[in-house]
Amino acid sequence: MSMDPFVTLTAPAVPLDIANIDTDQLLPARFLKKPRSAGYGNFLFHDERKPGFPLDVPAYTGAAVLVTDRNFGCGSSREGAVYALVDAGFRCVVAPSFGDIFAANAAKNGLLTVTLPEDAVAALRRQLQETPGATVTVDLPAQTLTAPDGGALSFAIDPFKKECLIEGLDDVALTLRHQDAIDAFDRADVTARPWLVPDAR
């Protein structure tokens, strides 16, 4: 399997002034029993969607970048929270900090997490609130985010995570890179331990 590669993205960004958003807010637990084919994006922030909730404001329609507050994705380890964001069209989340397990799950599903200083993220949210529908540009190879006012912000990222996102490699695709070595091992193992091979008669 593979993910959609993430190289550069220019898209509308939606600001969300809420800290400590946990995975149950992103995807309430009762929806985990549904297959992903049901469309997890339909359940994103399901219980938070009060009138005026930013993701429902028409000016932010089509947003692929979410700019939020500290400790985003804390709480349980449910990977479904990442599915909900990805299935809703998000490719990048910008915050001062993330839950560790959420960030790891995000990278494995093609969702880039960008960590920036709290004051810089707050300033970015203000720009997006002042100009709803404004776009940002995320350049992963250059590790920069360009704000609506043209200001460029640099961010750090683990080199391995960066490579996987740019090349669109999930865990399965990474394993299949070693298919020749896996096949060679299997052939050698059959020769060395033939009793492990089921009798085909």
C-alpha positions in Angstrom: 0.0 0.0 0.0 1.0 3.6 -0.3 -0.2 7.1 0.6 -0.6 10.2 -1.5 2.8 11.8 -1.5 3.1 15.1 0.3 5.5 17.6 -1.4 4.0 21.0 -1.6 0.5 22.1 -0.7 -1.2 25.4 -1.3 -4.7 25.4 0.2 -7.2 27.3 2.4 -6.5 26.9 6.1 -9.0 26.9 8.9 -8.2 28.3 12.4 -9.3 26.5 15.5 -8.6 28.3 18.8 -9.0 25.3 21.1 -6.2 23.7 23.1 -5.9 20.1 24.2 -8.2 18.7 21.5 -8.2 15.0 22.2 -8.8 12.0 19.9 -12.3 11.5 21.3 -13.3 15.0 20.2 -11.8 14.3 16.8 -13.6 11.0 16.4 -16.1 10.0 19.2 -15.5 6.4 20.2 -19.0 5.2 19.2 -18.0 5.7 15.5 -15.0 3.3 15.8 -17.3 0.3 15.2 -18.1 1.6 11.7 -16.0 0.6 8.7 -13.8 3.3 7.3 -15.7 2.9 4.1 -18.6 4.6 5.9 -16.6 7.9 5.6 -14.8 8.8 8.8 -14.6 12.4 7.5 -18.4 12.6 8.2 -17.7 12.1 11.9 -14.9 14.5 12.4 -15.6 16.8 15.4 -19.1 15.3 15.4 -20.0 16.3 18.9 -18.3 19.7 18.7 -20.3 21.0 15.7 -22.2 23.8 17.4 -23.4 26.8 15.4 -20.5 28.8 14.1 -18.0 26.0 14.5 -15.1 27.0 12.2 -15.1 23.9 10.0 -18.8 24.6 9.2 -18.2 28.3 8.1 -18.6 28.5 4.3 -15.5 30.6 3.9 -13.4 27.8 5.1 -14.9 25.2 2.7 -12.2 23.1 1.0 -9.6 23.7 3.7 -6.8 21.2 3.7 -4.8 22.8 6.5 -5.9 23.0 10.2 -4.2 25.6 12.4 -5.0 24.9 16.0 -3.6 25.2 19.6 -1.2 23.3 21.8 -1.4 19.6 22.6 -3.5 18.6 19.6 -4.4 14.9 19.4 -3.9 14.1 23.0 -5.8 11.3 24.7 -6.3 7.7 23.4 -4.2 6.2 20.7 -7.0 5.6 18.2 -5.8 5.8 14.7 -9.4 6.6 13.6 -8.9 10.2 14.7 -6.3 10.6 11.9 -8.5 8.8 9.5 -11.3 11.3 10.2 -9.0 14.2 9.4 -7.6 12.7 6.2 -11.0 11.5 5.0 -12.3 15.1 5.5 -9.6 16.4 3.2 -6.9 17.6 5.6 -3.3 17.0 4.7 -1.6 19.2 7.3 -2.2 20.2 10.9 -0.2 23.1 12.4 0.0 23.5 16.2 2.5 24.4 19.0 2.6 20.7 20.1 0.9 17.3 19.4 0.1 14.2 21.3 3.0 11.8 20.5 0.9 8.8 19.4 -1.3 11.0 17.3 1.7 12.5 15.5 3.1 9.1 14.8 -0.2 7.8 13.4 -0.5 11.0 11.3 2.8 10.4 9.6 1.8 6.8 8.8 -1.3 8.0 7.0 0.0 10.9 5.0 -1.0 13.7 7.4 1.8 16.2 8.0 2.1 17.7 11.5 3.9 21.0 11.6 5.1 22.2 15.0 5.8 25.9 15.4 6.2 28.3 18.4 3.0 29.1 20.1 3.1 32.8 19.3 3.7 32.1 15.6 0.8 29.7 15.5 -1.5 32.2 17.3 -0.5 34.9 14.8 -1.2 32.6 11.9 -4.7 31.9 13.3 -5.4 35.6 13.6 -4.5 36.1 9.9 -6.9 33.3 8.9 -9.6 34.7 11.1 -9.2 38.2 9.6 -9.2 36.9 6.1 -11.4 33.7 6.0 -10.6 31.5 3.1 -7.0 32.7 2.9 -4.4 30.1 1.8 -1.1 28.9 3.2 1.7 27.1 1.3 3.5 24.2 3.0 6.7 23.2 1.3 7.9 19.9 2.9 11.3 19.6 1.0 12.2 23.1 2.1 10.4 22.7 5.5 8.7 26.0 5.3 5.1 27.3 5.7 4.2 30.5 4.0 1.4 32.5 5.8 -1.3 34.5 4.0 0.8 37.7 4.6 3.8 36.2 2.8 5.8 35.5 5.9 7.8 32.3 5.8 8.1 30.0 8.9 10.6 27.2 9.1 9.8 24.0 10.8 11.7 20.9 11.8 10.8 17.3 11.0 12.3 13.9 11.5 14.2 13.0 8.3 12.7 9.5 8.1 9.2 10.8 8.5 9.9 13.5 5.9 11.1 10.9 3.4 8.1 8.7 3.9 5.7 11.6 3.5 7.4 12.9 0.3 7.5 9.4 -1.2 4.1 8.4 0.0 5.3 5.3 1.9 3.3 3.7 4.7 4.6 0.8 6.7 3.6 -1.8 4.2 5.2 0.0 1.3 8.4 0.4 3.4 8.4 -3.4 4.0 7.9 -4.1 0.3 11.0 -2.2 -0.5 12.8 -5.3 0.8 10.8 -7.8 -1.1 13.8 -9.3 -2.9 15.6 -9.9 0.5 12.4 -11.3 2.0 12.0 -13.7 -1.0 15.6 -14.8 -0.7 15.2 -15.5 3.0 12.1 -17.6 2.4 13.9 -19.7 -0.3 16.9 -20.2 2.0 14.7 -21.1 4.9 12.8 -23.7 3.0 16.1 -25.4 2.1 17.4 -25.2 5.7 14.2 -26.3 7.4 12.1 -28.2 4.9 9.9 -29.7 7.6 8.3 -26.3 8.2 6.8 -26.4 4.7 3.3 -27.9 4.6 3.0 -31.2 2.7 1.1 -30.3 -0.5 0.0 -33.9 -1.1 
